């Protein structure tokens, strides 16, 4: 080849490039032909699986997923079909086709719930929701679904290699929900819509108290209640904050706010926050 390039100069380089393009086009045409109806009918399950793996190695994920799926169609009761199904879910997930990945993973869980790869199928199913969390804005539907499917990994397959990762992702998704509530609450607070802000911060305190957002939510409740002149609620929120999170900057801010109004941080009256404080003292809420 070196002699050809030296003898012909630029023409040799052109011929090599043209030959490469021709080979690539031929491979593309071959893949298209193999995806035609009936084209794989004479292939064995193993041959189709190897073809799909080749496409995976070449990052031709859509083709790989198609060929893995053809094994299930042509050889539905074979061991290759089972392997192909989990690989189809994986190929779709790598391609970012979460709907089809979820569908394939769900079929695997439904058909082979006790097989070794069932835990991974369930994990892929959860990831099909989890990996979209950052793209869904204020719509939390996918986050709730991610939590549901991650919990199944943890509870149904606790000894699998995916349980620990699922647990970590569950905590992050849970925190994500709390963060969204805080984001909306801050929005209302900034615009003086204190009642709407309180409703959001209350959700964090009551439903997401294990997340890192709880101290801020309590401080924002102090701020919001003081703005409305509801001093008992503000003092009770400050008391909870002081009992659980006294070393945080959020308590220092809440304490300063209360002191500025001539108030102390202690539970007062019969409100939802004073009730929580009493539960804290009894060790029933942390």
N, C-alpha and C positions, 0 to 999 in steps of 0.2 A: 504493500500500500504506500510505503514511503517513496519507493521508486516511481510509482505512478504519479504522486503529487509533484515530485521533482521534475519529472519529464513533461508534465502538462501544465504545471503552474496552477493558476486560479481555476482552470477548467477541472483539474483533479479534485479540488476541494468542492467544487460545485457538484461533481458526479457523486461524491461521497454523501453530501448533504441530501441530494435528490434521492439516493438509494435509501437513506435513513427515513426520509419522509414517506417513501413508497412502502417500506416495511411497516411503519406505524399505521399508515392507512389500511394496509392489509390486515393488521391485527385488529384494528377497529372494525373493519368489515366482518372479520371472523366472529368477533364478539356479537355484533348485530345479528349475524346469521344464526348464532347459537341461541339467541333470544327469540327467534321466530317460533311460532307454534309448532310443536312436534319435533323440533330440532334435536332435543336431548333424549328422545324416546329410546334410542338404541345405546345410550350411555349407561354404564353401571352407576350405582349410588356412589361408590368410591371415586369413580372418575369425575363425577359432577362435583363431589366434595373437593377434590384436588384442583379442579378448575376454579372453584370459588376461592380456595386458598390462594391461588395464583393471582386472582383479581385483588384479593385483600393485600397481598404483598406489593402489588403495584398501585395501591391506594385507589383502586377502582371500586369504591365502596358500594355504589348502587348496583353494579354488576355482581359483586360478591353476594350482596343480600339477595338478589334475584336468584342466583344459582343455588345458594343455600336453601331458598324456599322451594326450588324445583325438586330437591331431594324429598322434601316432605310430600310434595304432590305426587311424584312418581313412585316413591317407595315409603308410603306412610307408616308402615309398621316395622321398619328396619331400625337398627341401632344408628345407622347413618342419618336417618331422618331426625332422630333425637339430638344428635350432635349438630346437625345442620340448623335446627331450630334455635338453639342457644347462640350459635354463631351468627345467625341472621339477626337476632336481637342486638348482638354486639356490633355487627357491621352497621346497622341502621343508627345505633347510638353514636358511633364514631362519626357518621355522616351528619349528625345533628338532626336526623329525621326521628324526632322523639315519639311522634304518634305511632309510626310503624314499629319502632323499637319496643314501645310499650305493648303493642298488640302481640308481637312475637313472644315477648317475655311472659305475658299473661297466659298465652297458650301453653307455654312450657310448664308454668306453675300449675295450670289446670290439668294437663295431661300427665306430668311426671313430678308430682309434689314430693315424693320421697327419694328422688334421684339426687346424686351428689351435686349436680349443677342447679338444683332447684333454688338453693340459697342465692346463687349468683343471679339467676333469673329474677328473683324477687328484688334483689339489690338493683339490677338494671331497671326494673319497673319503677322503683323509687327514684332512681336518678333521672328518669325521663321527666319527672316533675321537678325534682330538686334543681337540676341544671338550668331550669328556666326561671328560677325565682327572681334573679336580678333583672329580668326583662319584662316583668308584668306590672310595673308601676304600682298603683294603689289596689289593684285587683289581687286579693290574697287567696283566691280559690286554689291555685296550684300549690301554694305553700301549705295549705291545710291537707291537700292530697299527698304531698310529699311527706308530711308528718305521719299520715296514716300508713303509708306504705313502708316508711322507714321503721315505724313501730313494729310492723309485721316481721321485718327482717330480725329485729332485736328479740321479739317474743317467740317466733316460730323457729328461727334458726340461731339460737343464742350461742351455740358452739361453733358456728361457721366462721371462716376468716373475715367475713364481711360485717359481723355484728358490731365490732368496735368502731369501724368507720361509720356504720349506720348510726350508732349512738352519738358520735361527734357531730354528724350532719344533722341529726335530730335537734341537738342543742342549738346549733347555728340557725336552723330554720325557725325554731321556737323563738329565739332571740330576734330573728328578723321580723316576726309578727309584732313583737313588743316594740321594736324600733319603728315600725310603720305607725303604730298607735301613737307613739311619742311624736313622730313627725307631724301627724295631723293635729295632735294636741297643741304643739308649739305654734302651728299655723293659726289656730283659733285664739290662742293666748295673745299672740302678737297683735291681733286685730281686735282685741278687747271682747271677744265672744267667750266670756269666762265659763258660762254654763256648759257650752259644747266642749271646751278644753277640759273641764273637770271630768266630764263623762269619759274622755279618752284616757286621762291619767288614772282614773279609777279602774279602768279595765286592766291597766298594767299592774297596779297594786294588787288587785284581786285575782287575776288570772295568770300573770306572768311574773310573780314575785320572786322566782328563782333566777331571773335574768339580771344583767348588770344595769338595766334601766330603772329598777325600782327606786334607788335613792333619788334620782332626778325627778321621777314621777311624784314622789312625796314632797320634794321641795316645790315643784310646780303647783301642787295642790295648796301648799301654804300660800304661795303667791296669788293663786286664783281666788281662794276663799277670802284672803285679806282684801282683795280688790272688790269683792262683793259685800264686804262687811260681815262675813260669817266667821267671827273670831273663834268660836268653839271648835269648828271644824279645822281651822288653820292651826290652832294650838294642838289639837289631837294628831294632826299629820306631822307636826314638828316633834311630838313626843315619840311617835313610832320611828321617825328618822333618827332621833337621838338614841333610842334604845338599840337599834340594829346597825346604824351606820354613822355613829358619832365621829369617827375618824375621817369621814369623807368631806370634800369641799362643799358638797350639797348641804350637809348639815350646817356648816359654818354660814352659808348663804341664808338658809332658812332661819337660823338663830338670829342673825343680824336683822332680817325682816321683822321677825316677831318683836325683838327688842326695840326696833324703831317705832313700833306701834304700842310700846309699853306692855307687851304680853310675854308670857313664859310658855315654854314648850311642855305642856302636860295635857292629859286627856280630860276633856270637859264635856258635860252634857251626854245626851243619848243620841249619838249619831253613828254612822257606819264606821268612822275612823276610831272613835273611842271604843267601840265594840271590838275592833281589830286589836287595839292596844291591850285590852283585857285578855284577849286570846294569846297575845304575845307573852304576857306576863305568866300565863299558865303553860307556856311552851307549846301551844297548839298551832302556832303560825310563825314561820320564820322567813 
